[in-house]
């Protein structure tokens, strides 16, 4: 299990891979619904925060 440092946060590589593979898709879907890139990025950030939080306590790694 590998780790990466992003800013002050330590990310496991598996979590970072899911983020990297899905971030653009999540932002794109949110942006089409909200007509705002800034709001879409905030929604995506929250979605990945929730995914990480649930994964951290043992749930499957998925984007809500």
C-alpha positions as CSV (number, residue, x, y, z in Angstrom):
1,X,0.0,0.0,0.0
2,X,1.7,3.2,-1.1
3,X,1.1,6.7,0.2
4,X,1.5,10.2,-1.3
5,X,1.7,13.6,0.3
6,X,-0.6,16.2,-1.2
7,X,-0.2,19.4,0.7
8,X,-0.6,18.5,4.4
9,X,-2.8,15.4,3.7
10,X,-1.5,11.9,3.3
11,X,-3.4,10.0,0.6
12,X,-3.3,6.3,0.0
13,X,-2.6,5.5,-3.6
14,X,-5.9,3.6,-4.1
15,X,-7.9,6.6,-2.9
16,X,-5.9,8.9,-5.1
17,X,-6.4,6.6,-8.1
18,X,-10.2,6.8,-7.6
19,X,-10.0,10.6,-7.3
20,X,-7.8,10.9,-10.4
21,X,-10.1,8.6,-12.4
22,X,-13.4,10.2,-11.4
23,X,-12.9,13.9,-10.5
24,X,-13.5,15.3,-14.0
25,X,-16.6,13.2,-14.5
26,X,-18.1,14.3,-11.1
27,X,-17.3,18.0,-11.8
28,X,-18.8,17.6,-15.3
29,X,-22.0,16.2,-14.1
30,X,-22.3,18.8,-11.3
31,X,-21.5,21.6,-13.7
32,X,-24.2,20.6,-16.2
33,X,-26.7,20.6,-13.3
34,X,-25.6,23.8,-11.6
35,X,-24.3,25.9,-14.6
36,X,-21.3,26.9,-12.4
37,X,-17.8,25.4,-12.5
38,X,-17.0,26.8,-9.1
39,X,-20.0,25.3,-7.5
40,X,-19.4,22.0,-9.4
41,X,-15.8,21.8,-8.0
42,X,-17.1,22.4,-4.5
43,X,-19.7,19.6,-4.9
44,X,-17.0,17.3,-6.2
45,X,-14.7,18.1,-3.3
46,X,-17.5,17.3,-0.9
47,X,-18.3,14.1,-2.7
48,X,-14.7,12.9,-2.5
49,X,-14.4,14.0,1.2
50,X,-17.4,11.9,2.0
51,X,-16.0,9.0,0.0
52,X,-12.7,9.2,1.9
53,X,-14.5,9.5,5.2
54,X,-16.6,6.4,4.6
55,X,-13.6,4.5,3.3
56,X,-11.5,5.5,6.3
57,X,-14.0,3.7,8.6
58,X,-14.1,0.5,6.4
59,X,-16.8,1.1,3.8
60,X,-16.2,0.4,0.1
61,X,-14.4,3.1,-1.8
62,X,-16.9,4.8,-4.0
63,X,-18.0,8.3,-5.0
64,X,-21.5,9.1,-3.7
